[in-house]
Amino acid sequence: MHYIAGRESERTTGPMPQITYIEHDGTTHQVEAEVGSTVMETAIRNGITGIVAECGGACSCATCHVYVDEAWFERLPKRSPEEEDMLDFAFDAKPTSRLSCQIKVEPALDGLVVRTPAYQGQ
């Protein structure tokens, strides 16, 4: 069981953006994401097995590592220095790597596509 820090005060109602998660084996999950939550929280809520999230979204591990589809990468806010440091510990990090706990869901992310690596360093 994973603890996911609540961010209730930041969540809003309205149309829910769609996020597509593609696991390393090609299994695809298209899910609705609550605005104000994170891509990691959405994955955990929807049983995406490629996201482990050991730290619960505190940016203190790299077990929620994803590869952001190239068409989306530049649309996201830049990585923080803390996220950059954690990605140094991610398995098979690539230029489009992000920690899904650091990507906040907003309406503009409707259609976001992320892929999970073959292994999350546990």
Phi, psi and omega in degrees: 000138182246137174273131177239116183301131181286145177226042187305322184293341182265351185275147179232170177254168180130191181301138182264127178297150176263134174237137176252124176254127177244115180286163184302335180270004178096351177299128184247136177233121174252120186228159173273141181241136179282127178300133181099341175276187176246166177298325177294311179302319179297319179297314181297314180300331184254013174068031177286112188287342181281357179246118182267311176060052181302324184270000177073014176104017183270005182058041179236015173210185178230029185270013172240021181302134174223161171257121179277133177307137184305326179295340183254339190305313183288345179279344181276155172300154180295156176293143174281163175302323179296318179294318178303316180298316181293325179295339174299337181261358182285145176290125174054048178297144181231172180302333181261015179289141173216159169268123185293342176288345183259004179253106180277134181285130174220162183307326181294347180269008177302121181100358180307139178236127175231151178241146177262147177287169180292339184212139171252120183303098181256000000 
